[in-house]
Amino acid sequence: MLNLPLTRKIFRDLRLRIGTLIAVACVLSVGTSSYVGMAGVFQNLKNSKDHYYLQYNLADFVIDFKRAPETTIASLPKLKNVTSLRSRIKIDAMVTLPKKSYTNFSHPIPGEFFSLPVPRHNIINGILLNCGTWFSNPYAHEVILNQQFATARNLHPGDRIKIRFPDKEE
């Protein structure tokens, strides 16, 4: 049962505060639409990241060892929740570029070198080859360069660079 005078008073008060009601409705609609939009963007970015990690078989984490024996590496797959593992060698070296590739300098520049398996198969932290080919054999004197590094220095597949490792010269 509605109380008629009370109902009239409520509608009169609502009419007097119509601006406030519209402002509240606008704030709620903008907030809701912002939340829905950001939730969609978040889900899209998460799906893209998951797809990228799956496509390039990226590792969940990396452990750095310095001069670890092979027995240490061999014991790691026995740990709980370790599904796959790949050891990789990383070494710092000096790179001398061919004369055509530089204009500002002619001295060696530092570089980082990472081992990759030959033949190419299910590589953890794989790379995308934009041009060139994978290594021809395990003992070939070949490198795969970062595309930005090669483009900035006008290097192309087949160009020769000199690499000086800490213990020997190549």
DSSP file with accessible surface (Angstrom, degrees, kcal/mol):
  #  RESIDUE AA STRUCTURE BP1 BP2  ACC     N-H-->O    O-->H-N    N-H-->O    O-->H-N    TCO  KAPPA ALPHA  PHI   PSI    X-CA   Y-CA   Z-CA
    1    1 A M              0   0  236      0, 0.0     2,-0.4     0, 0.0     0, 0.0   0.000 360.0 360.0 360.0 124.3    0.0    0.0    0.0
    2    2 A L        -     0   0  154      4,-0.0     2,-0.8     1,-0.0     0, 0.0  -0.716 360.0-133.4 -92.0 138.6    1.5    3.3   -1.1
    3    3 A N     >  -     0   0   94     -2,-0.4     4,-2.4     1,-0.2     5,-0.2  -0.810  19.0-154.4 -88.1 109.2    1.2    6.4    0.9
    4    4 A L  H  > S+     0   0  104     -2,-0.8     4,-2.4     1,-0.2     5,-0.2   0.915  89.0  47.3 -60.1 -46.0    0.1    9.0   -1.7
    5    5 A P  H  > S+     0   0   84      0, 0.0     4,-2.1     0, 0.0    -1,-0.2   0.918 113.4  49.4 -64.2 -37.4    1.4   12.1    0.0
    6    6 A L  H  > S+     0   0   96      2,-0.2     4,-2.2     1,-0.2    -2,-0.2   0.913 109.8  51.4 -67.3 -38.5    4.8   10.4    0.7
    7    7 A T  H  X S+     0   0   36     -4,-2.4     4,-2.3     1,-0.2     5,-0.2   0.920 109.1  50.7 -63.8 -42.5    5.1    9.3   -2.9
    8    8 A R  H  X S+     0   0  150     -4,-2.4     4,-2.4     1,-0.2    -1,-0.2   0.910 109.5  50.9 -61.2 -42.3    4.4   12.8   -4.1
    9    9 A K  H  X S+     0   0   95     -4,-2.1     4,-2.8    -5,-0.2     5,-0.2   0.914 109.0  51.2 -63.1 -41.5    7.1   14.2   -1.8
   10   10 A I  H  X S+     0   0   88     -4,-2.2     4,-2.4     1,-0.2    -2,-0.2   0.944 112.5  45.3 -61.6 -46.4    9.6   11.6   -3.1
   11   11 A F  H  X S+     0   0  130     -4,-2.3     4,-2.3     2,-0.2    -1,-0.2   0.884 112.5  51.4 -67.1 -35.6    9.0   12.5   -6.7
   12   12 A R  H  X S+     0   0  121     -4,-2.4     4,-2.0    -5,-0.2    -2,-0.2   0.941 111.3  47.7 -64.9 -42.6    9.1   16.2   -5.9
   13   13 A D  H  X S+     0   0   48     -4,-2.8     4,-1.3     1,-0.2    -2,-0.2   0.896 111.1  51.3 -65.2 -37.7   12.5   15.7   -4.1
   14   14 A L  H  < S+     0   0   73     -4,-2.4    -1,-0.2    -5,-0.2     7,-0.2   0.900 108.3  51.8 -65.1 -40.6   13.8   13.7   -7.1
   15   15 A R  H >< S+     0   0  174     -4,-2.3     3,-1.1     1,-0.2    -2,-0.2   0.894 109.3  50.1 -63.2 -37.7   12.7   16.5   -9.5
   16   16 A L  H 3< S+     0   0  134     -4,-2.0     3,-0.2     1,-0.2    -1,-0.2   0.791 116.5  41.7 -70.0 -26.3   14.6   19.0   -7.4
   17   17 A R  T 3X S+     0   0  139     -4,-1.3     4,-2.3    -5,-0.2    -1,-0.2  -0.008  74.5 121.3-110.3  28.9   17.7   16.8   -7.4
   18   18 A I  H <> S+     0   0   96     -3,-1.1     4,-2.5     1,-0.2     5,-0.2   0.879  74.0  54.9 -62.1 -36.2   17.6   15.7  -11.1
   19   19 A G  H  > S+     0   0   49     -3,-0.2     4,-2.4     2,-0.2    -1,-0.2   0.925 108.8  47.5 -63.0 -43.5   21.1   17.2  -11.8
   20   20 A T  H  > S+     0   0   91      2,-0.2     4,-2.6     1,-0.2    -2,-0.2   0.918 111.8  50.5 -64.0 -42.6   22.6   15.2   -8.9
   21   21 A L  H  X S+     0   0   80     -4,-2.3     4,-2.6     2,-0.2    -2,-0.2   0.911 110.9  48.3 -63.2 -41.5   20.9   12.0  -10.1
   22   22 A I  H  X S+     0   0   97     -4,-2.5     4,-2.7     2,-0.2    -2,-0.2   0.920 111.5  50.6 -65.0 -41.2   22.2   12.6  -13.7
   23   23 A A  H  X S+     0   0   53     -4,-2.4     4,-2.7     2,-0.2    -2,-0.2   0.926 111.7  47.5 -61.8 -44.0   25.7   13.2  -12.4
   24   24 A V  H  X S+     0   0   76     -4,-2.6     4,-2.6     1,-0.2    -2,-0.2   0.927 112.4  49.4 -63.5 -43.1   25.6   10.0  -10.3
   25   25 A A  H  X S+     0   0   56     -4,-2.6     4,-2.6    -5,-0.2    -2,-0.2   0.912 111.8  49.0 -63.1 -40.5   24.3    8.0  -13.2
   26   26 A C  H  X S+     0   0   66     -4,-2.7     4,-2.8     2,-0.2     5,-0.3   0.925 111.2  49.2 -64.3 -44.7   27.0    9.4  -15.5
   27   27 A V  H  X S+     0   0  104     -4,-2.7     4,-2.6     1,-0.2     5,-0.2   0.929 113.4  47.0 -61.2 -44.6   29.8    8.6  -12.9
   28   28 A L  H  X S+     0   0  111     -4,-2.6     4,-2.6    -5,-0.2    -2,-0.2   0.921 114.0  46.8 -64.1 -42.1   28.4    5.1  -12.5
   29   29 A S  H  X S+     0   0   69     -4,-2.6     4,-2.6     2,-0.2     5,-0.2   0.913 114.3  46.7 -69.4 -39.7   28.2    4.5  -16.3
   30   30 A V  H  X S+     0   0   87     -4,-2.8     4,-2.5    -5,-0.2     5,-0.2   0.932 114.6  48.1 -65.8 -42.7   31.7    5.9  -17.0
   31   31 A G  H  X S+     0   0   40     -4,-2.6     4,-2.4    -5,-0.3    -2,-0.2   0.930 113.8  46.4 -63.0 -44.2   33.1    3.9  -14.2
   32   32 A T  H  X S+     0   0   87     -4,-2.6     4,-2.6    -5,-0.2     5,-0.2   0.934 114.3  46.7 -64.7 -45.2   31.4    0.7  -15.3
   33   33 A S  H  X S+     0   0   74     -4,-2.6     4,-2.6     1,-0.2    -1,-0.2   0.886 112.1  51.3 -67.7 -35.5   32.4    1.2  -19.0
   34   34 A S  H  X S+     0   0   62     -4,-2.5     4,-2.8    -5,-0.2     5,-0.2   0.929 111.4  47.9 -63.4 -44.4   36.0    2.0  -17.9
   35   35 A Y  H  X S+     0   0  172     -4,-2.4     4,-2.6    -5,-0.2    -2,-0.2   0.941 113.3  46.8 -61.9 -46.6   36.2   -1.2  -15.9
   36   36 A V  H  X S+     0   0   93     -4,-2.6     4,-2.1     1,-0.2    -2,-0.2   0.924 114.5  48.1 -62.9 -42.3   34.7   -3.3  -18.6
   37   37 A G  H  X S+     0   0   39     -4,-2.6     4,-2.3    -5,-0.2    -2,-0.2   0.933 113.7  45.6 -64.2 -46.1   37.1   -1.8  -21.2
   38   38 A M  H  X S+     0   0  133     -4,-2.8     4,-2.8     2,-0.2    -1,-0.2   0.874 110.6  53.8 -67.1 -35.4   40.2   -2.2  -19.0
   39   39 A A  H  X S+     0   0   40     -4,-2.6     4,-2.4    -5,-0.2    -1,-0.2   0.911 109.9  48.6 -64.6 -39.0   39.2   -5.8  -18.1
   40   40 A G  H  X S+     0   0   43     -4,-2.1     4,-2.4    -5,-0.2    -2,-0.2   0.915 112.3  47.7 -65.4 -42.5   39.0   -6.5  -21.9
   41   41 A V  H  X S+     0   0   80     -4,-2.3     4,-2.7     2,-0.2     5,-0.2   0.929 111.9  50.5 -63.5 -43.8   42.4   -4.9  -22.5
   42   42 A F  H  X S+     0   0  134     -4,-2.8     4,-2.6     1,-0.2    -2,-0.2   0.938 111.7  47.0 -59.9 -45.9   43.9   -6.8  -19.6
   43   43 A Q  H  X S+     0   0   90     -4,-2.4     4,-2.6     1,-0.2    -1,-0.2   0.909 112.1  50.8 -64.3 -39.5   42.5  -10.2  -20.9
   44   44 A N  H  X S+     0   0  101     -4,-2.4     4,-2.4     2,-0.2    -1,-0.2   0.925 112.1  46.3 -64.0 -44.8   43.7   -9.4  -24.5
   45   45 A L  H  X S+     0   0  114     -4,-2.7     4,-2.6     2,-0.2    -2,-0.2   0.906 112.6  50.6 -64.5 -39.8   47.3   -8.6  -23.3
   46   46 A K  H  X S+     0   0   88     -4,-2.6     4,-2.7    -5,-0.2    -2,-0.2   0.931 111.6  47.3 -64.2 -43.8   47.3  -11.7  -21.1
   47   47 A N  H  X S+     0   0   83     -4,-2.6     4,-2.5     1,-0.2    -2,-0.2   0.903 112.6  49.8 -64.1 -40.3   46.2  -13.9  -24.0
   48   48 A S  H  X S+     0   0   62     -4,-2.4     4,-2.5     2,-0.2    -2,-0.2   0.919 112.2  47.6 -63.7 -43.9   48.8  -12.3  -26.3
   49   49 A K  H  X S+     0   0  111     -4,-2.6     4,-2.9     2,-0.2     5,-0.2   0.939 112.5  48.6 -63.2 -45.6   51.6  -12.8  -23.7
   50   50 A D  H  X S+     0   0   62     -4,-2.7     4,-2.2     1,-0.2    -2,-0.2   0.914 112.6  48.5 -61.8 -41.5   50.5  -16.5  -23.1
   51   51 A H  H  X S+     0   0  118     -4,-2.5     4,-3.0    -5,-0.2    -1,-0.2   0.920 112.6  48.3 -64.0 -43.3   50.5  -17.1  -26.9
   52   52 A Y  H  X S+     0   0  123     -4,-2.5     4,-2.2     2,-0.2    -2,-0.2   0.930 111.7  49.0 -63.5 -45.1   53.9  -15.5  -27.4
   53   53 A Y  H  <>S+     0   0  101     -4,-2.9     5,-2.0     1,-0.2     4,-0.4   0.896 115.2  45.0 -62.7 -38.7   55.4  -17.5  -24.5
   54   54 A L  H ><5S+     0   0  142     -4,-2.2     3,-0.7    -5,-0.2    -2,-0.2   0.924 111.6  52.1 -70.8 -42.7   54.0  -20.7  -25.9
   55   55 A Q  H 3<5S+     0   0  112     -4,-3.0    -2,-0.2     1,-0.2    -1,-0.2   0.891 120.7  32.0 -62.3 -41.8   55.0  -19.9  -29.5
   56   56 A Y  T 3<5S-     0   0   36     -4,-2.2    70,-2.2    -5,-0.2    69,-0.3   0.318 105.1-124.7-101.7   8.5   58.7  -19.2  -28.6
   57   57 A N  T < 5 -     0   0   47     -3,-0.7    68,-3.0    -4,-0.4    -3,-0.2   0.918  39.3-168.5  53.1  50.7   58.8  -21.7  -25.8
   58   58 A L      < -     0   0   43     -5,-2.0    -1,-0.2    66,-0.2     2,-0.1  -0.478  19.4-113.0 -76.4 144.5   60.0  -19.1  -23.3
   59   59 A A        -     0   0   28     -2,-0.2     3,-0.1     1,-0.1    -1,-0.1  -0.382   7.2-137.4 -75.2 150.2   61.2  -20.2  -19.9
   60   60 A D  S    S-     0   0  154      1,-0.3     2,-0.3    -2,-0.1    -1,-0.1   0.829  86.5  -7.9 -73.4 -34.3   59.4  -19.4  -16.7
   61   61 A F        -     0   0  142      2,-0.0     2,-0.4    -3,-0.0    -1,-0.3  -0.983  64.0-135.5-156.3 166.4   62.7  -18.6  -15.0
   62   62 A V        -     0   0  101     -2,-0.3     2,-0.5    -3,-0.1     0, 0.0  -0.973   7.9-156.3-129.1 139.3   66.4  -18.7  -15.6
   63   63 A I        -     0   0   92     -2,-0.4     2,-0.5     2,-0.0    -2,-0.0  -0.976  12.6-147.6-116.4 126.8   69.1  -19.8  -13.2
   64   64 A D        -     0   0  140     -2,-0.5     2,-0.4     2,-0.0    -2,-0.0  -0.844  17.9-179.6 -96.3 124.8   72.7  -18.5  -13.8
   65   65 A F        -     0   0   91     -2,-0.5     2,-0.6     3,-0.1     3,-0.1  -0.943  18.1-147.8-116.4 145.2   75.5  -20.8  -12.9
   66   66 A K  S    S-     0   0  193     -2,-0.4    -2,-0.0     1,-0.2     0, 0.0  -0.963  80.8 -21.0-113.9 115.5   79.2  -20.0  -13.3
   67   67 A R  S    S+     0   0  250     -2,-0.6    -1,-0.2     1,-0.2     0, 0.0   0.892  85.8 175.4  55.6  48.9   81.3  -23.0  -14.1
   68   68 A A        -     0   0   32     -3,-0.1    -1,-0.2     1,-0.1    -3,-0.1  -0.616  32.2-112.9 -82.8 140.4   78.8  -25.5  -12.8
   69   69 A P    >>  -     0   0   73      0, 0.0     4,-1.3     0, 0.0     3,-1.0  -0.351  24.3-113.9 -69.6 155.1   79.7  -29.2  -13.3
   70   70 A E  H 3> S+     0   0  144      1,-0.2     4,-2.7     2,-0.2     5,-0.2   0.802 114.8  64.7 -59.5 -28.6   77.5  -31.2  -15.7
   71   71 A T  H 3> S+     0   0  107      1,-0.2     4,-1.4     2,-0.2    -1,-0.2   0.870  99.7  52.0 -65.8 -33.2   76.3  -33.3  -12.7
   72   72 A T  H <> S+     0   0   46     -3,-1.0     4,-0.8     2,-0.2     3,-0.2   0.937 111.9  45.3 -66.4 -44.9   74.6  -30.2  -11.2
   73   73 A I  H >< S+     0   0   30     -4,-1.3     3,-0.8     1,-0.2    -2,-0.2   0.911 111.4  53.6 -64.2 -41.0   72.8  -29.5  -14.5
   74   74 A A  H 3< S+     0   0   65     -4,-2.7    -1,-0.2     1,-0.2     4,-0.2   0.791 105.6  54.0 -66.6 -26.3   71.8  -33.2  -14.8
   75   75 A S  H >< S+     0   0   56     -4,-1.4     3,-1.0    -3,-0.2     4,-0.3   0.694  89.6  78.6 -83.0 -15.9   70.3  -33.2  -11.4
   76   76 A L  G X< S+     0   0   25     -3,-0.8     3,-2.0    -4,-0.8    -1,-0.2   0.873  83.5  59.8 -64.6 -38.7   68.0  -30.3  -12.0
   77   77 A P  G 3  S+     0   0   66      0, 0.0    -1,-0.2     0, 0.0     5,-0.2   0.746  95.5  66.2 -63.7 -15.6   65.3  -32.1  -14.0
   78   78 A K  G <  S+     0   0  175     -3,-1.0    -2,-0.2    -4,-0.2     3,-0.1   0.621  80.2 104.8 -78.6 -11.8   64.7  -34.4  -11.0
   79   79 A L  S X  S-     0   0   99     -3,-2.0     3,-1.5    -4,-0.3     2,-0.0  -0.372  87.0 -90.6 -68.8 151.6   63.4  -31.4   -9.0
   80   80 A K  T 3  S+     0   0  182      1,-0.2    -1,-0.1    -2,-0.1     3,-0.1  -0.322 107.5  10.0 -64.0 138.7   59.6  -31.1   -8.5
   81   81 A N  T 3  S+     0   0  145      1,-0.2     2,-0.8    -3,-0.1    -1,-0.2   0.537  87.6 131.1  70.1   9.3   57.7  -29.2  -11.2
   82   82 A V    <   +     0   0   44     -3,-1.5    -1,-0.2    -5,-0.2     3,-0.1  -0.843  24.5 169.1 -91.1 110.8   60.6  -29.0  -13.6
   83   83 A T        +     0   0  136     -2,-0.8     2,-0.3     1,-0.3    -1,-0.2   0.788  62.8   4.2 -94.2 -32.9   59.2  -30.2  -16.9
   84   84 A S        -     0   0   72      2,-0.0     2,-0.3     0, 0.0    -1,-0.3  -0.993  60.8-173.3-151.9 157.5   62.0  -29.2  -19.2
   85   85 A L        -     0   0   74     -2,-0.3     2,-0.4    -3,-0.1    39,-0.0  -0.995   5.0-172.9-151.0 143.9   65.5  -27.8  -19.0
   86   86 A R        -     0   0   67     -2,-0.3     2,-0.2    37,-0.0    -2,-0.0  -0.955  16.7-143.6-143.0 125.7   68.1  -26.6  -21.4
   87   87 A S        -     0   0   67     -2,-0.4     2,-0.4     2,-0.0    -2,-0.0  -0.599  22.0-173.6 -83.5 148.8   71.6  -25.6  -20.5
   88   88 A R        -     0   0   86     -2,-0.2     2,-0.5    28,-0.0    28,-0.1  -0.998  19.4-134.5-144.5 141.3   73.1  -22.7  -22.4
   89   89 A I        -     0   0  126     -2,-0.4    26,-2.3     2,-0.0     2,-0.4  -0.832  19.5-170.7 -98.3 133.7   76.5  -21.2  -22.5
   90   90 A K  E     +A  114   0A 105     -2,-0.5     2,-0.4    24,-0.2    24,-0.2  -0.990   9.9 171.8-123.6 131.8   76.8  -17.4  -22.4
   91   91 A I  E     -A  113   0A  62     22,-2.4    22,-2.8    -2,-0.4     2,-0.4  -0.997  27.5-132.4-141.1 142.9   80.1  -15.6  -23.0
   92   92 A D  E     +A  112   0A  95     -2,-0.4     2,-0.3    20,-0.2    20,-0.2  -0.761  36.5 162.0 -90.9 141.7   81.2  -12.1  -23.5
   93   93 A A  E     -A  111   0A   7     18,-2.5    18,-2.7    -2,-0.4     2,-0.4  -0.942  38.7-104.2-151.0 170.4   83.5  -11.3  -26.4
   94   94 A M  E     -AB 110 164A  54     70,-2.4    70,-3.2    -2,-0.3     2,-0.5  -0.857  30.6-154.1-103.7 137.3   84.8   -8.5  -28.5
   95   95 A V  E     -AB 109 163A   8     14,-3.3    14,-2.7    -2,-0.4     2,-0.6  -0.936   6.5-162.6-116.4 128.9   83.5   -8.0  -32.1
   96   96 A T  E     - B   0 162A  49     66,-3.3    66,-2.7    -2,-0.5     3,-0.1  -0.959  18.7-150.6-109.1 120.4   85.3   -6.4  -35.0
   97   97 A L        -     0   0   11     -2,-0.6    64,-0.1    10,-0.2     5,-0.1  -0.515  25.1 -93.7 -89.1 156.7   82.9   -5.4  -37.8
   98   98 A P    >   -     0   0   34      0, 0.0     3,-1.8     0, 0.0     4,-0.4  -0.324  39.8-110.6 -65.6 153.7   83.8   -5.2  -41.5
   99   99 A K  G >  S+     0   0  168      1,-0.3     3,-0.9     2,-0.2    -2,-0.1   0.804 114.2  61.2 -59.8 -29.6   84.8   -1.7  -42.6
  100  100 A K  G 3  S+     0   0  105      1,-0.2    -1,-0.3     3,-0.0    -3,-0.0   0.717  97.4  61.0 -69.9 -17.1   81.7   -1.2  -44.7
  101  101 A S  G <  S+     0   0    9     -3,-1.8     2,-0.3     2,-0.0    -1,-0.2   0.573 100.2  51.0 -92.8  -9.3   79.4   -1.6  -41.6
  102  102 A Y    <   +     0   0   41     -3,-0.9    51,-0.1    -4,-0.4     4,-0.0  -0.934  38.5 170.7-131.1 155.3   80.6    1.3  -39.5
  103  103 A T  S    S+     0   0  132     -2,-0.3    -1,-0.1     0, 0.0     3,-0.1   0.580  82.7  45.8-125.9 -29.7   81.2    5.0  -39.9
  104  104 A N  S    S+     0   0  146      1,-0.1     2,-0.3     2,-0.0    -2,-0.0   0.665 115.9  21.3 -94.4 -17.8   81.9    6.3  -36.4
  105  105 A F        -     0   0   53      1,-0.1    -1,-0.1     2,-0.0    -3,-0.0  -0.990  38.8-172.7-151.0 155.6   84.3    3.7  -35.1
  106  106 A S        +     0   0   84     -2,-0.3    -1,-0.1     2,-0.1     3,-0.1   0.291  60.7  99.6-130.2   6.2   86.7    1.1  -36.1
  107  107 A H  S    S-     0   0  118      1,-0.1   -10,-0.2   -11,-0.1   -12,-0.1  -0.546  83.5 -85.6 -92.4 160.6   87.6   -0.5  -32.8
  108  108 A P        -     0   0   43      0, 0.0   -12,-0.2     0, 0.0    -1,-0.1  -0.278  41.4-149.7 -62.9 148.7   86.1   -3.7  -31.4
  109  109 A I  E     -A   95   0A  22    -14,-2.7   -14,-3.3    -3,-0.1     2,-0.1  -0.892  21.0-104.0-118.9 150.3   82.8   -3.5  -29.6
  110  110 A P  E     +A   94   0A 105      0, 0.0     2,-0.3     0, 0.0   -16,-0.2  -0.441  42.3 175.4 -74.3 148.6   81.6   -5.8  -26.7
  111  111 A G  E     -A   93   0A  23    -18,-2.7   -18,-2.5    -2,-0.1     2,-0.4  -0.974  26.9-129.0-147.4 159.8   79.0   -8.4  -27.4
  112  112 A E  E     -A   92   0A 107     -2,-0.3     2,-0.4   -20,-0.2   -20,-0.2  -0.938  21.5-161.4-111.2 137.5   77.3  -11.3  -25.7
  113  113 A F  E     -A   91   0A  36    -22,-2.8   -22,-2.4    -2,-0.4     2,-0.4  -0.960   4.0-168.4-123.9 133.9   77.1  -14.7  -27.3
  114  114 A F  E     -A   90   0A  98     -2,-0.4   -24,-0.2   -24,-0.2     2,-0.2  -0.956  23.0-119.9-121.4 140.9   74.7  -17.5  -26.4
  115  115 A S        -     0   0   43    -26,-2.3    -2,-0.0    -2,-0.4     0, 0.0  -0.495  27.8-170.3 -77.7 145.7   74.9  -21.1  -27.5
  116  116 A L        -     0   0   35     -2,-0.2     2,-0.1   -28,-0.1     4,-0.0  -0.983  26.8-103.4-133.2 147.5   72.0  -22.6  -29.5
  117  117 A P        -     0   0   29      0, 0.0    18,-0.2     0, 0.0     6,-0.1  -0.352  32.1-121.1 -75.2 148.7   71.4  -26.2  -30.4
  118  118 A V  S    S+     0   0   42      2,-0.1     2,-0.1     1,-0.1    18,-0.1  -0.997  96.6  36.6-126.3 124.9   72.1  -27.7  -33.8
  119  119 A P  S    S-     0   0   94      0, 0.0     2,-0.4     0, 0.0    -1,-0.1   0.599 102.6-116.3 -74.9 168.2   69.8  -29.0  -35.3
  120  120 A R        +     0   0  115     15,-0.2     2,-0.3    -2,-0.1    -2,-0.1  -0.554  52.5 147.9 -76.0 121.5   67.0  -26.6  -34.3
  121  121 A H        -     0   0  118     -2,-0.4    -3,-0.0    -4,-0.0     0, 0.0  -0.919  65.3 -28.1-158.0 126.9   64.3  -28.4  -32.3
  122  122 A N  S    S-     0   0  140     -2,-0.3     2,-0.4     1,-0.2   -66,-0.0   0.810  74.7-168.1  37.2  60.0   62.0  -27.3  -29.5
  123  123 A I    >   -     0   0   11      4,-0.1     3,-0.8    -6,-0.1     2,-0.3  -0.615  19.4-131.7 -83.0 128.6   64.3  -24.7  -28.2
  124  124 A I  T 3  S+     0   0   25     -2,-0.4   -66,-0.2     1,-0.3   -67,-0.2  -0.644  98.3  14.0 -74.7 135.4   63.5  -23.1  -24.8
  125  125 A N  T 3  S-     0   0   45    -68,-3.0    -1,-0.3    -2,-0.3   -68,-0.2   0.953  98.7-169.0  58.5  51.4   63.8  -19.3  -25.2
  126  126 A G    <   -     0   0   18    -70,-2.2     2,-0.3    -3,-0.8   -70,-0.1  -0.081  11.1-131.1 -66.1 168.1   63.7  -19.7  -29.0
  127  127 A I        -     0   0   52      2,-0.0     2,-0.6     0, 0.0    -4,-0.1  -0.855  10.4-123.0-121.1 159.1   64.5  -17.0  -31.4
  128  128 A L        -     0   0  102     -2,-0.3     2,-0.7   -72,-0.0   -72,-0.0  -0.898  19.8-146.5-103.5 120.9   62.7  -15.7  -34.5
  129  129 A L        +     0   0   44     -2,-0.6     3,-0.1     1,-0.2     5,-0.1  -0.803  18.8 177.5 -88.6 116.2   64.8  -15.7  -37.7
  130  130 A N  S    S-     0   0   93     -2,-0.7     2,-0.3     1,-0.3    -1,-0.2   0.775  72.0  -3.5 -86.6 -31.8   63.8  -12.8  -39.9
  131  131 A C  S    S+     0   0   89      2,-0.1    -1,-0.3    25,-0.0     2,-0.1  -0.974 107.9  36.2-153.2 163.9   66.4  -13.5  -42.6
  132  132 A G  S    S-     0   0   44     -2,-0.3     2,-0.3    -3,-0.1    12,-0.1  -0.377  79.6 -82.7  85.2-169.4   69.2  -16.0  -43.1
  133  133 A T        -     0   0  119      1,-0.1     3,-0.1    -2,-0.1    -2,-0.1  -0.819  37.8 -91.4-130.9 170.3   69.2  -19.6  -42.0
  134  134 A W        -     0   0   33     -2,-0.3    -1,-0.1     1,-0.2   -16,-0.1  -0.227  69.6 -62.4 -72.6 171.6   69.9  -21.7  -38.9
  135  135 A F        -     0   0   40    -18,-0.2    -1,-0.2     1,-0.1   -15,-0.2  -0.259  41.4-141.4 -59.3 139.6   73.4  -23.0  -38.3
  136  136 A S  S    S-     0   0   80      1,-0.2    -1,-0.1    -3,-0.1    -2,-0.1   0.861  77.7 -12.3 -75.3 -35.6   74.6  -25.4  -41.0
  137  137 A N  S >  S-     0   0   74      1,-0.0     3,-1.5   -18,-0.0    -1,-0.2  -0.981  73.7 -98.7-156.9 166.9   76.4  -27.8  -38.6
  138  138 A P  T 3  S+     0   0   85      0, 0.0    -2,-0.0     0, 0.0    -3,-0.0   0.744 120.1  43.8 -64.2 -20.9   77.5  -27.8  -35.0
  139  139 A Y  T 3  S+     0   0  202      2,-0.1     2,-0.1    -4,-0.0    -4,-0.0   0.319  83.1 121.3-108.7   8.5   81.1  -26.8  -35.8
  140  140 A A    <   -     0   0   30     -3,-1.5     2,-1.6     1,-0.1    -5,-0.0  -0.411  69.5-123.1 -71.3 146.7   80.5  -24.1  -38.4
  141  141 A H        +     0   0  151     -2,-0.1     2,-0.3     2,-0.0    -1,-0.1  -0.612  66.9 131.2 -88.7  76.3   81.9  -20.7  -37.6
  142  142 A E        -     0   0   82     -2,-1.6     2,-0.3     2,-0.0    -7,-0.1  -0.937  36.6-168.2-132.3 151.0   78.5  -19.0  -37.8
  143  143 A V        -     0   0   61     -2,-0.3     2,-0.5    -9,-0.0    -2,-0.0  -0.940  18.8-137.3-133.7 157.1   76.5  -16.5  -35.7
  144  144 A I        -     0   0   52     -2,-0.3     2,-0.3   -12,-0.1   -12,-0.0  -0.984  29.7-150.6-112.4 121.4   72.9  -15.3  -35.6
  145  145 A L        -     0   0   61     -2,-0.5     2,-0.2     1,-0.1    -2,-0.0  -0.637  22.3-101.3 -94.5 151.7   72.8  -11.5  -35.1
  146  146 A N     >  -     0   0   99     -2,-0.3     4,-2.5     1,-0.1     5,-0.2  -0.460  34.1-129.4 -62.7 134.1   70.2   -9.4  -33.4
  147  147 A Q  H  > S+     0   0  110      1,-0.2     4,-2.8     2,-0.2     5,-0.2   0.896 106.0  50.2 -60.9 -41.5   68.2   -7.8  -36.2
  148  148 A Q  H  > S+     0   0  155      2,-0.2     4,-2.4     1,-0.2    -1,-0.2   0.906 111.5  49.2 -64.7 -40.2   68.5   -4.3  -34.7
  149  149 A F  H  > S+     0   0   51      2,-0.2     4,-1.4     1,-0.2    -2,-0.2   0.940 114.0  45.6 -62.5 -46.4   72.3   -4.7  -34.4
  150  150 A A  H  <>S+     0   0   16     -4,-2.5     5,-2.9     1,-0.2     4,-0.2   0.914 113.9  48.2 -66.4 -41.7   72.7   -5.9  -37.9
  151  151 A T  H ><5S+     0   0  102     -4,-2.8     3,-1.3     1,-0.2    -1,-0.2   0.932 110.0  51.8 -65.3 -43.4   70.4   -3.2  -39.4
  152  152 A A  H 3<5S+     0   0   76     -4,-2.4    -1,-0.2     1,-0.3    -2,-0.2   0.796 117.5  39.2 -64.7 -26.3   72.2   -0.4  -37.5
  153  153 A R  T 3<5S-     0   0   62     -4,-1.4    -1,-0.3    -5,-0.2    -2,-0.2   0.210 110.9-116.5-110.3  13.3   75.6   -1.6  -38.8
  154  154 A N  T < 5 +     0   0   82     -3,-1.3     2,-0.4    -4,-0.2    -3,-0.2   0.877  58.8 157.5  56.6  43.2   74.5   -2.6  -42.4
  155  155 A L      < -     0   0   10     -5,-2.9    -1,-0.2    -6,-0.1    -2,-0.1  -0.806  17.3-176.0-100.2 143.2   75.3   -6.3  -41.9
  156  156 A H    >   -     0   0  105     -2,-0.4     3,-2.3     1,-0.0   -25,-0.0  -0.875  40.9 -71.1-131.9 162.4   73.6   -8.9  -44.0
  157  157 A P  T 3  S+     0   0   87      0, 0.0     3,-0.1     0, 0.0   -25,-0.1  -0.292 121.5  28.8 -54.9 133.1   73.7  -12.8  -44.1
  158  158 A G  T 3  S+     0   0   76      1,-0.4     2,-0.1    -3,-0.0    -3,-0.0   0.179  87.2 129.9  99.4 -16.7   77.0  -13.9  -45.4
  159  159 A D    <   -     0   0   58     -3,-2.3     2,-0.4     1,-0.1    -1,-0.4  -0.386  54.9-127.5 -67.7 150.5   79.0  -10.9  -44.1
  160  160 A R        +     0   0  217     -3,-0.1     2,-0.3    -2,-0.1    -1,-0.1  -0.860  27.4 178.2-105.6 134.3   82.1  -11.8  -42.0
  161  161 A I        -     0   0   36     -2,-0.4     2,-0.5   -64,-0.1   -64,-0.2  -0.920  25.1-127.0-125.9 154.6   82.8  -10.4  -38.6
  162  162 A K  E     -B   96   0A 130    -66,-2.7   -66,-3.3    -2,-0.3     2,-0.5  -0.890  21.3-164.8-104.2 134.3   85.8  -11.2  -36.3
  163  163 A I  E     -B   95   0A  16      7,-0.7     7,-2.2    -2,-0.5     2,-0.7  -0.971   5.8-161.4-120.9 127.4   85.1  -12.3  -32.8
  164  164 A R  E     -BC  94 169A 119    -70,-3.2   -70,-2.4    -2,-0.5     5,-0.2  -0.918  11.0-162.5-111.1 106.9   87.7  -12.3  -30.1
  165  165 A F        -     0   0   49      3,-1.4     3,-0.2    -2,-0.7   -72,-0.1  -0.452  36.8-100.5 -79.3 162.8   86.8  -14.6  -27.2
  166  166 A P  S    S+     0   0   94      0, 0.0    -1,-0.1     0, 0.0   -73,-0.1   0.841 119.0  29.5 -55.7 -33.6   88.6  -14.1  -23.9
  167  167 A D  S    S+     0   0  160      1,-0.1     2,-0.3     0, 0.0    -3,-0.0   0.643 126.2  15.4-103.5 -17.5   90.9  -17.1  -24.5
  168  168 A K        -     0   0  125     -3,-0.2    -3,-1.4     2,-0.0     2,-0.4  -0.966  67.4-114.3-151.8 168.8   91.3  -17.3  -28.3
  169  169 A E  B      C  164   0A 131     -2,-0.3    -5,-0.2    -5,-0.2    -7,-0.0  -0.903 360.0 360.0-112.0 135.6   90.8  -15.4  -31.5
  170  170 A E              0   0   75     -7,-2.2    -7,-0.7    -2,-0.4    -2,-0.0  -0.897 360.0 360.0-110.1 360.0   88.3  -16.5  -34.2
